[in-house]
Amino acid sequence: MRLFAAIEMDDGMRAALARIQESMKQAGVEGRFVPPENLHMTLAFIGEYPDADAVLDIMDTIPFEPFTIRVDGFGCFDEVTWWAGIEKCEPLEAYVRRLRHALAEAGIPYDRKAYRPHITLVRDAMYDKAPVFEEPNAAMEVTFLSLMRSDQGKHDRIYTPVGVVEAC
């Protein structure tokens, strides 16, 4: 199964991100917009791995206190994948470092690209000129982390929580 560790968005953050996506559409951006129910922030992309329990056990060994994430600007990868950035958050970065270290020690593969906290908003974006968006004012408290399973649906990927790890 295809797995990733993530922060799921709460209803308030999901609504704020949906408003941002709507402003992108109003600015002329076209593409595959991430459905609101799929909005998340990946902490570690594991990919195809048969033992979700082993990954969840590792996540469970890394304690964390609740912390707040805030949207901070926009960016894009290769000019076609637009995302909302996340303000620097030391508790988030510390958890990700510890998680990736623990995965590596256990021999569980994960995408080792440098971590850049973001929430993907649209893929395969097309636009005539660089769009200008209103700066978002969105934040949420993170009280749990999820291990997610990703399956290909008829039109989009379907993300299903396999398990959660609660904050201390």
C-alpha positions as CSV (number, residue, x, y, z in Angstrom):
1,M,0.0,0.0,0.0
2,R,1.1,3.6,-0.6
3,L,1.7,5.4,2.7
4,F,2.6,8.9,4.0
5,A,2.7,10.5,7.4
6,A,0.7,13.8,7.4
7,I,-1.1,16.5,9.2
8,E,-4.8,16.5,8.2
9,M,-6.4,19.9,8.0
10,D,-9.1,20.8,10.4
11,D,-12.4,22.3,9.1
12,G,-11.3,25.9,9.6
13,M,-8.0,25.4,7.8
14,R,-9.7,23.4,5.0
15,A,-12.3,26.2,4.5
16,A,-9.5,28.9,4.4
17,L,-7.5,26.9,1.9
18,A,-10.7,26.3,-0.3
19,R,-11.1,30.1,-0.3
20,I,-7.5,30.5,-1.4
21,Q,-8.2,28.0,-4.2
22,E,-11.3,29.9,-5.2
23,S,-9.2,33.1,-5.4
24,M,-6.7,31.3,-7.6
25,K,-9.5,30.3,-10.0
26,Q,-10.7,33.9,-10.0
27,A,-7.2,35.0,-10.9
28,G,-7.3,32.7,-14.0
29,V,-5.5,29.7,-12.7
30,E,-6.7,26.4,-14.2
31,G,-5.6,22.9,-13.4
32,R,-6.3,20.0,-11.1
33,F,-7.3,21.6,-7.8
34,V,-6.9,19.4,-4.8
35,P,-10.3,18.5,-3.4
36,P,-10.9,20.0,0.1
37,E,-11.1,16.5,1.7
38,N,-7.6,15.7,0.4
39,L,-5.8,18.9,1.6
40,H,-3.0,17.8,4.0
41,M,0.6,18.5,4.8
42,T,2.9,15.6,4.2
43,L,5.6,15.0,6.8
44,A,7.2,11.9,5.2
45,F,6.2,10.2,2.0
46,I,6.9,6.5,2.3
47,G,5.4,5.2,-0.9
48,E,4.7,1.5,-1.4
49,Y,5.3,-0.3,1.8
50,P,3.4,-3.4,3.1
51,D,3.5,-2.8,6.8
52,A,1.4,0.2,8.0
53,D,1.6,-1.0,11.6
54,A,5.4,-0.8,11.6
55,V,5.2,2.8,10.4
56,L,2.5,3.7,12.9
57,D,4.6,2.2,15.7
58,I,7.5,4.4,14.8
59,M,5.3,7.5,14.6
60,D,4.0,6.5,18.1
61,T,7.5,6.4,19.6
62,I,8.1,10.1,18.8
63,P,6.3,12.3,21.3
64,F,5.2,15.8,20.5
65,E,3.3,18.6,22.2
66,P,0.5,20.3,20.3
67,F,1.7,23.1,18.0
68,T,0.2,25.7,15.7
69,I,0.8,25.9,11.9
70,R,0.1,29.1,10.0
71,V,-0.1,29.6,6.2
72,D,2.6,31.9,5.0
73,G,2.6,32.8,1.4
74,F,2.5,30.8,-1.8
75,G,5.0,29.0,-4.0
76,C,5.2,26.5,-6.9
77,F,7.3,23.6,-8.0
78,D,8.2,23.7,-11.7
79,E,5.6,26.4,-12.3
80,V,2.8,23.8,-12.4
81,T,2.3,22.7,-8.8
82,W,1.1,25.6,-6.6
83,W,1.1,25.3,-2.8
84,A,0.5,27.3,0.4
85,G,3.6,27.6,2.5
86,I,3.8,27.2,6.2
87,E,5.4,29.7,8.6
88,K,8.6,28.4,10.2
89,C,7.6,26.1,13.1
90,E,10.3,24.5,15.2
91,P,8.1,21.8,16.8
92,L,7.0,20.7,13.3
93,E,10.5,20.7,12.0
94,A,11.8,18.8,15.0
95,Y,9.2,16.1,14.7
96,V,9.9,15.7,11.0
97,R,13.6,15.3,11.7
98,R,13.0,12.7,14.4
99,L,10.5,10.8,12.3
100,R,12.7,10.6,9.2
101,H,15.7,9.5,11.4
102,A,13.5,6.8,13.0
103,L,12.3,5.6,9.6
104,A,15.8,5.4,8.3
105,E,17.0,3.5,11.4
106,A,14.2,1.0,10.9
107,G,15.0,0.5,7.2
108,I,11.7,2.0,6.1
109,P,12.1,3.8,2.8
110,Y,10.9,7.4,2.4
111,D,11.3,10.3,0.0
112,R,14.6,11.9,1.2
113,K,14.1,15.2,-0.6
114,A,14.7,18.2,1.7
115,Y,11.6,18.9,3.8
116,R,9.7,22.0,2.8
117,P,6.4,22.3,4.7
118,H,3.6,23.1,2.3
119,I,0.0,22.2,1.4
120,T,-0.5,21.5,-2.3
121,L,-3.4,23.4,-3.7
122,V,-3.3,22.8,-7.5
123,R,-1.4,20.5,-9.9
124,D,-0.8,20.9,-13.6
125,A,-1.6,24.6,-13.2
126,M,-2.0,26.8,-16.3
127,Y,-2.2,30.5,-16.3
128,D,-1.5,33.4,-18.8
129,K,0.4,35.6,-16.4
130,A,1.8,35.2,-12.9
131,P,-1.4,35.4,-10.8
132,V,-1.6,37.6,-7.7
133,F,-3.4,36.2,-4.7
134,E,-4.6,37.7,-1.4
135,E,-2.3,36.7,1.4
136,P,-4.1,34.1,3.5
137,N,-4.6,34.3,7.2
138,A,-5.1,30.7,8.2
139,A,-3.8,28.8,11.2
140,M,-4.7,25.6,13.1
141,E,-3.5,23.7,16.2
142,V,-2.0,20.3,15.5
143,T,-3.1,17.8,18.1
144,F,-2.6,14.6,16.2
145,L,-0.7,13.3,13.2
146,S,-2.0,10.7,10.7
147,L,-0.6,7.8,8.8
148,M,-2.4,8.0,5.5
149,R,-3.0,5.4,2.7
150,S,-3.3,6.7,-0.8
151,D,-5.3,4.8,-3.4
152,Q,-6.1,5.8,-7.0
153,G,-9.8,6.6,-7.3
154,K,-11.8,7.0,-10.6
155,H,-10.8,10.7,-10.9
156,D,-8.5,11.6,-7.9
157,R,-6.5,10.0,-5.3
158,I,-8.4,8.8,-2.2
159,Y,-6.6,9.4,1.1
160,T,-7.7,7.3,4.1
161,P,-6.3,7.5,7.6
162,V,-4.7,4.2,8.6
163,G,-4.1,5.4,12.2
164,V,-3.3,8.5,14.3
165,V,-0.8,9.5,16.8
166,E,-2.0,12.0,19.5
167,A,0.0,14.8,21.0
168,C,1.2,14.4,24.6
